[in-house]
Amino acid sequence: MSGDPPGARVPRVARDLVGSARFAQALALVAIGTAFGTYAIRSLIGWPGLIAWLVLLLVLAGASLVARWRAVEWYGLLPLTILVFVGWAAASVLWSDTTLLSAVRVAYLIAFGILGVYIALMRDTIQVVRAVADVLRVLLGLSLALEVLSGILLDLPIAFLGIRGDLAQLGPIQGVFGTRNMLGFVALVALLTFIIEWRTKIARRGKAIASLVLAATCILLAGSPTTWIALGASLVSLAALYGLRRIPVAVRWRWQLALLGVTSAFLIAAWILRQRIIGLLDARAEFEVRLDVWREASRYLASNPLQGWGWVGEWPDLAPYIWIERMTGRHHASALSAWVDAYFQVGLIGALLFAALVAVALVRAWLLASNRRSVVYLWPALMLVAIAVTSFAESFALVEGGWMLLVLCAVKSAREMSWRDALSRTRSATGPTHDS
């Protein structure tokens, strides 16, 4: 018999539970599902229910971290780019016209960031790929099932989920994500994740092929021009990385520089030919909507160019956001560009900090993907390419699932390739030695 009194056994059991690998695995799945399913959760239980659920996840994540304290590598926990950007967003509460709302929204941003950090700490990259794949399979499968129910079986919209029932006309569909662009972004993340899952042989061949078909079908039916551009960029990046990994290490850096030059030239050409590209993608109407929003946003930036209007994340029905909506004649939840949104909310300084966050994370992930042997290192690089490209026309990278994914990939890349670790190793190698 155990010598512990009955009352002491319960804390020990609870500690063992929250400190177990199974608990961390389950919590990671739930956190990813929550981050990408926020629209559906809000539609079902409202903002109070979502916030309560998010607080519970944070408490459980905190308990799990405490229980596994000794097993966690705390050194170099967070990239400085994340800390500085979030710190600047938090500082914007001081000059925001909506102080209380800004404080709440900064806390909301930090909450999903903490969950991203927790997943990065508790799960290795291949486990993260498996978790994201499992969650997105469920969400995309549910989306397609509800679209079939609404558009074919019932021929009625499911209003509370924002499903219009346009599947019989081959879309565009929204699934459980509220908009076709968000569905397209999630389906793109899923497609790239399923490719890595297939190549690393995490899933059986039949399951992998079915998952790829599911994600591709959702991309097609979403009909999002933004997603098509991001998909093209991601597939080109995938091909480039596969090519780089087969080049001898001694000359790989030359090919990296050549690739950088070609990419820069392509971006310049794409900007010059943007009108023709927009016409080919049949995206002129969407581009005009974005142009109207950006034009109106620029009018209000003149008074706060460096610090912005204060962080709010998803746009509230308050000034100056509601003024932009009235001038453009439609409701907007964002500036329809993460770069413009960061500029508008936290000014030029915040936009540059956000750009630094994405750029540093992408460079680290790209170098890891091109130099490490395991295929799983391709995943963070592909995620960051998709985020960076999508951010030109959507603000997903600044909120909820997009932000959590950005933080997760940035932390993973930084912990594998940290300049602080390199500096520490250099000091150790050049420091004084003591002979016996």
VOGU-3710 file (C-alpha; in Angstrom, 3 decimals, decimal comma):
1> msgdppgarv> 0,000/0,000/0,000  1,164/3,516/-0,724  2,240/5,617/2,203  0,597/8,733/0,723  -2,620/9,903/2,377  -5,712/9,778/0,108  -5,735/13,548/-0,284  -2,159/13,572/-1,620  -2,813/10,981/-4,311  -5,201/13,225/-6,262
11> prvardlvgs> -2,618/16,013/-6,878  -0,054/13,386/-7,853  -2,453/11,783/-10,344  -3,384/15,198/-11,733  0,292/16,163/-12,061  1,091/12,918/-13,840  -1,854/13,461/-16,169  -1,065/17,029/-17,243  2,625/16,180/-17,441  2,130/13,240/-19,781
21> arfaqalalv> 2,951/13,207/-23,485  -0,609/12,079/-24,261  -1,997/15,174/-22,545  0,339/17,446/-24,522  -0,692/15,686/-27,733  -4,401/16,087/-27,002  -4,012/19,717/-25,940  -2,075/20,508/-29,124  -4,878/19,025/-31,241  -7,544/20,996/-29,370
31> aigtafgtya> -5,528/24,231/-29,544  -5,027/23,916/-33,309  -8,703/23,072/-33,791  -9,712/26,083/-31,704  -7,398/28,467/-33,563  -8,665/27,470/-37,004  -12,263/26,937/-35,908  -12,878/30,244/-34,117  -15,561/31,349/-36,574  -17,587/28,169/-36,072
41> irsligwpgl> -17,074/28,283/-32,294  -18,268/31,906/-32,111  -21,251/31,024/-34,286  -22,223/28,231/-31,887  -21,472/29,657/-28,427  -20,649/33,320/-29,020  -17,692/35,416/-27,897  -18,154/34,646/-24,169  -18,013/30,925/-24,842  -14,921/31,261/-27,051
51> iawlvlllvl> -13,092/33,410/-24,488  -13,951/30,995/-21,661  -12,725/28,073/-23,747  -9,535/29,943/-24,635  -8,861/30,738/-20,976  -9,310/27,050/-20,113  -6,812/26,072/-22,812  -4,295/28,587/-21,464  -4,706/27,256/-17,913  -4,206/23,683/-19,113
61> agaslvarwr> -1,186/24,702/-21,202  0,300/26,479/-18,177  -0,266/23,428/-15,983  1,309/21,187/-18,614  4,374/23,424/-18,854  4,786/23,485/-15,067  4,424/19,704/-14,859  7,049/19,198/-17,581  9,271/22,081/-16,498  12,499/20,093/-16,380
71> avewygllpl> 11,920/18,483/-19,774  11,542/21,816/-21,589  14,517/23,556/-23,174  13,906/27,145/-22,003  17,062/28,738/-23,398  16,310/30,984/-26,373  12,599/30,352/-25,902  11,235/33,129/-28,117  12,677/34,920/-31,151  13,289/38,590/-30,384
81> tilvfvgwaa> 11,214/39,551/-33,432  8,074/38,105/-31,822  8,787/39,740/-28,460  9,411/43,162/-29,988  6,363/43,078/-32,281  3,998/41,929/-29,522  5,583/44,428/-27,147  4,954/47,265/-29,600  1,351/46,114/-30,112  0,913/46,117/-26,324
91> asvlwsdttl> 2,452/49,593/-26,077  -0,090/50,871/-28,625  -2,740/50,573/-25,897  -1,266/53,775/-24,453  -2,176/55,927/-27,468  -5,214/54,035/-28,728  -8,571/55,842/-28,781  -10,151/52,574/-27,623  -7,866/51,745/-24,704  -9,934/48,988/-23,112
101> lsavrvayli> -10,716/47,284/-26,424  -7,072/47,471/-27,487  -5,954/45,934/-24,181  -8,431/43,060/-24,615  -7,404/42,489/-28,234  -3,691/42,509/-27,338  -4,449/39,872/-24,704  -6,312/37,897/-27,400  -3,251/38,131/-29,672  -0,954/37,009/-26,854
111> afgilgvyia> -3,267/34,110/-25,967  -3,001/32,506/-29,412  0,709/33,284/-29,454  1,144/31,424/-26,152  -0,674/28,412/-27,577  1,629/28,491/-30,601  4,670/28,606/-28,319  3,274/25,757/-26,216  2,833/23,531/-29,263  6,336/24,386/-30,500
121> lmrdtiqvvr> 7,811/23,472/-27,106  5,826/20,307/-26,431  5,773/18,708/-29,884  8,566/18,141/-32,356  8,073/19,161/-35,973  6,865/15,806/-37,259  4,311/15,643/-34,419  3,146/19,165/-35,284  2,682/18,140/-38,923  0,624/15,143/-37,832
131> avadvlrvll> -1,516/17,260/-35,483  -2,196/19,982/-38,079  -3,032/17,350/-40,686  -5,469/15,535/-38,378  -7,255/18,748/-37,351  -7,554/20,187/-40,851  -8,816/16,880/-42,244  -11,715/17,096/-39,797  -12,434/20,789/-40,432  -12,282/20,505/-44,226
141> glslalevls> -14,306/17,277/-44,197  -16,935/18,936/-41,984  -16,983/21,977/-44,257  -17,549/19,891/-47,372  -20,222/17,784/-45,646  -22,149/20,877/-44,527  -21,858/22,396/-47,997  -23,322/19,206/-49,497  -26,114/19,283/-46,918  -26,861/22,950/-47,557
151> gilldlpiaf> -26,337/23,208/-51,305  -27,576/19,825/-52,548  -29,621/17,916/-49,975  -31,556/20,815/-48,401  -30,944/23,566/-50,973  -31,026/26,062/-48,101  -28,314/28,252/-46,580  -27,062/27,529/-43,062  -27,216/31,149/-41,978  -25,650/30,944/-38,516
161> lgirgdlaql> -22,481/29,403/-40,018  -22,420/31,731/-43,012  -22,866/28,833/-45,458  -24,729/30,086/-48,530  -25,393/26,733/-50,163  -23,734/27,458/-53,525  -22,183/24,034/-53,979  -24,627/23,083/-56,754  -23,213/26,008/-58,763  -19,678/24,790/-57,924
171> gpiqgvfgtr> -19,143/27,570/-55,416  -17,758/29,689/-54,114  -18,142/27,896/-50,789  -17,168/29,036/-47,299  -17,357/25,899/-45,163  -17,116/26,516/-41,422  -14,649/29,396/-41,892  -17,003/32,273/-42,730  -15,431/33,393/-46,028  -14,166/31,677/-49,137
181> nmlgfvalva> -10,751/33,303/-48,738  -10,330/31,878/-45,245  -11,438/28,450/-46,485  -8,930/28,760/-49,318  -6,127/29,684/-46,923  -6,889/26,781/-44,565  -7,187/24,364/-47,503  -3,806/25,575/-48,797  -2,194/25,022/-45,391  -3,811/21,579/-45,346
191> lltfiiewrt> -2,652/20,691/-48,859  0,978/21,555/-48,092  0,766/19,721/-44,769  -0,691/16,630/-46,455  2,173/16,674/-48,988  4,743/16,646/-46,170  2,703/14,036/-44,310  2,743/11,848/-47,411  6,462/12,340/-48,108  7,427/11,568/-44,491
201> kiarrgkaia> 5,167/8,479/-44,570  3,259/9,576/-41,470  -0,006/8,568/-43,134  -0,799/5,527/-45,245  -0,832/6,074/-48,994  -4,616/5,819/-49,350  -5,250/8,236/-46,494  -2,679/10,678/-47,862  -4,174/10,646/-51,372  -7,714/11,095/-50,025
211> slvlaatcil> -6,519/14,028/-47,899  -4,837/15,684/-50,883  -8,013/15,309/-52,933  -10,067/16,814/-50,086  -7,792/19,870/-49,786  -7,582/20,365/-53,567  -11,380/20,129/-53,864  -11,838/22,786/-51,181  -9,349/25,081/-52,933  -11,182/24,663/-56,240
221> lagspttwia> -14,637/25,235/-54,768  -13,520/28,184/-52,635  -12,517/29,990/-55,824  -10,193/32,419/-54,011  -7,745/34,230/-56,329  -5,528/34,970/-53,328  -5,251/31,261/-52,619  -4,316/30,493/-56,220  -1,430/32,958/-56,094  -0,248/31,630/-52,722
231> lgaslvslaa> -0,566/28,050/-53,996  1,578/28,863/-57,032  4,228/30,506/-54,857  4,206/27,576/-52,423  4,557/24,927/-55,134  7,392/26,853/-56,806  9,070/27,130/-53,392  8,616/23,400/-52,839  10,217/22,618/-56,194  13,074/25,050/-55,492
241> lyglrripva> 13,750/23,494/-52,091  13,778/19,984/-53,527  16,282/21,167/-56,117  18,494/22,908/-53,566  18,584/19,848/-51,321  20,156/17,870/-54,182  22,925/20,382/-54,861  26,318/19,787/-53,181  26,691/21,768/-49,969  29,887/23,481/-51,147
251> vrwrwqlall> 28,114/25,335/-53,990  24,608/25,520/-52,532  25,039/29,102/-51,344  25,632/30,246/-54,948  22,360/28,697/-56,017  20,639/30,348/-53,040  21,888/33,742/-54,213  20,857/32,996/-57,802  17,410/31,966/-56,595  17,133/35,184/-54,595
261> gvtsafliaa> 17,985/37,194/-57,707  15,459/35,334/-59,868  12,765/35,760/-57,193  13,438/39,501/-56,967  13,259/39,859/-60,754  10,017/37,872/-60,839  8,427/40,057/-58,149  9,381/43,210/-60,044  7,938/41,766/-63,256  4,776/40,678/-61,457
271> wilrqriigl> 4,322/44,200/-60,110  4,783/45,729/-63,558  2,339/43,220/-65,098  -0,089/43,221/-62,140  -3,079/44,394/-64,155  -2,674/41,600/-66,703  -2,183/39,006/-63,951  -5,278/40,224/-62,117  -7,252/39,955/-65,357  -6,031/36,406/-65,996
281> ldaraefevr> -7,096/35,382/-62,497  -10,483/37,061/-62,929  -9,755/38,932/-59,709  -10,314/42,498/-60,856  -13,394/42,928/-58,654  -11,561/41,679/-55,553  -8,561/43,853/-56,326  -10,768/46,928/-56,670  -12,329/46,199/-53,269  -8,898/45,988/-51,681
291> ldvwreasry> -7,698/49,093/-53,451  -10,693/51,037/-52,108  -9,968/49,879/-48,550  -6,263/50,689/-48,799  -7,002/54,100/-50,301  -9,380/54,981/-47,479  -7,011/53,612/-44,841  -4,192/55,775/-46,181  -6,299/58,895/-45,539  -6,417/58,167/-41,811
301> lasnplqgwg> -2,774/57,133/-41,565  -1,590/60,681/-42,142  -2,368/61,669/-38,538  -0,648/58,621/-36,954  1,981/57,424/-39,443  4,575/56,075/-37,000  2,481/54,607/-34,187  -0,854/53,850/-35,900  -4,311/53,896/-34,311  -3,690/51,199/-31,726
311> wvgewpdlap> -3,915/47,430/-31,935  -7,422/45,970/-32,351  -6,860/42,830/-34,452  -10,151/42,139/-36,204  -11,796/45,473/-36,972  -14,478/46,632/-34,508  -17,537/48,707/-35,427  -15,867/51,856/-34,146  -14,124/54,867/-35,634  -12,019/55,061/-37,740
321> yiwiermtgr> -12,761/51,531/-38,992  -16,465/52,147/-39,416  -15,699/55,292/-41,412  -13,710/53,208/-43,899  -16,606/50,745/-44,152  -19,056/53,563/-44,872  -16,834/55,062/-47,552  -16,304/51,691/-49,274  -19,946/50,666/-48,871  -19,363/47,249/-47,325
331> hhasalsawv> -18,395/45,582/-44,048  -14,727/44,743/-43,533  -13,188/42,762/-40,693  -9,679/43,833/-41,702  -7,688/45,964/-44,129  -7,527/42,922/-46,453  -3,750/42,875/-46,141  -1,715/41,970/-43,086  0,970/44,450/-44,128  -1,519/47,323/-44,480
341> dayfqvglig> -3,348/46,243/-41,322  -0,132/46,251/-39,293  0,700/49,684/-40,719  -2,759/51,031/-39,897  -2,967/49,636/-36,368  0,610/49,933/-35,103  2,086/52,360/-37,606  5,182/52,248/-39,758  7,228/50,979/-36,814  4,836/48,106/-36,201
351> allfaalvav> 4,661/47,238/-39,904  8,459/47,063/-40,109  8,587/44,907/-36,970  5,969/42,553/-38,428  7,890/42,389/-41,713  11,071/41,588/-39,764  9,265/38,824/-37,870  8,071/37,158/-41,085  11,327/37,724/-42,986  13,656/36,407/-40,263
361> alvrawllas> 11,445/33,371/-39,650  11,235/32,660/-43,386  14,997/32,943/-43,924  15,699/30,617/-40,995  13,079/28,098/-42,112  14,298/28,245/-45,716  17,919/27,575/-44,749  16,847/24,704/-42,517  14,650/23,235/-45,257  17,442/23,403/-47,833
371> nrrsvvylwp> 20,203/22,069/-45,555  18,592/19,503/-43,248  18,157/15,978/-44,515  14,676/15,249/-43,172  11,749/16,217/-45,410  9,788/17,428/-42,382  11,912/20,604/-42,283  10,165/21,687/-45,479  6,930/22,230/-43,576  7,774/25,445/-41,641
381> almlvaiavt> 9,273/27,005/-44,773  6,195/26,221/-46,868  3,872/27,513/-44,142  5,781/30,793/-43,956  5,792/31,209/-47,745  2,015/30,698/-47,791  1,576/33,171/-44,915  3,864/35,808/-46,458  2,160/35,692/-49,865  -1,389/35,511/-48,483
391> sfaesfalve> -0,630/38,495/-46,239  -0,535/40,788/-49,274  -4,288/40,317/-49,774  -5,575/39,039/-46,412  -4,905/39,729/-42,715  -5,057/36,112/-41,527  -1,461/36,240/-40,238  -2,437/38,776/-37,562  -5,303/36,895/-35,940  -6,158/33,517/-34,420
401> ggwmllvlca> -5,088/30,504/-36,495  -2,879/32,424/-38,913  -1,062/34,194/-36,068  -0,648/30,981/-34,069  0,779/29,223/-37,135  3,192/32,111/-37,728  4,383/32,040/-34,107  4,688/28,243/-34,115  6,831/28,214/-37,276  8,936/31,181/-36,110
411> vksaremswr> 9,676/29,511/-32,769  10,452/26,161/-34,385  12,826/27,771/-36,884  14,517/29,933/-34,248  15,136/27,017/-31,905  16,741/25,037/-34,732  18,782/27,999/-35,999  19,298/30,589/-33,269  21,946/33,305/-33,525  22,144/33,240/-29,717
421> dalsrtrsat> 23,072/29,557/-29,808  25,653/30,249/-32,497  27,120/33,086/-30,436  27,221/30,866/-27,349  29,016/28,114/-29,269  31,501/30,635/-30,667  32,301/31,949/-27,196  32,719/28,412/-25,881  35,077/27,547/-28,721  37,216/30,700/-28,368
431> gpthds> 37,084/31,047/-24,592  40,030/30,388/-22,284  40,955/26,806/-21,531  42,416/25,493/-18,266  44,932/22,683/-18,436  45,220/20,347/-15,508
//
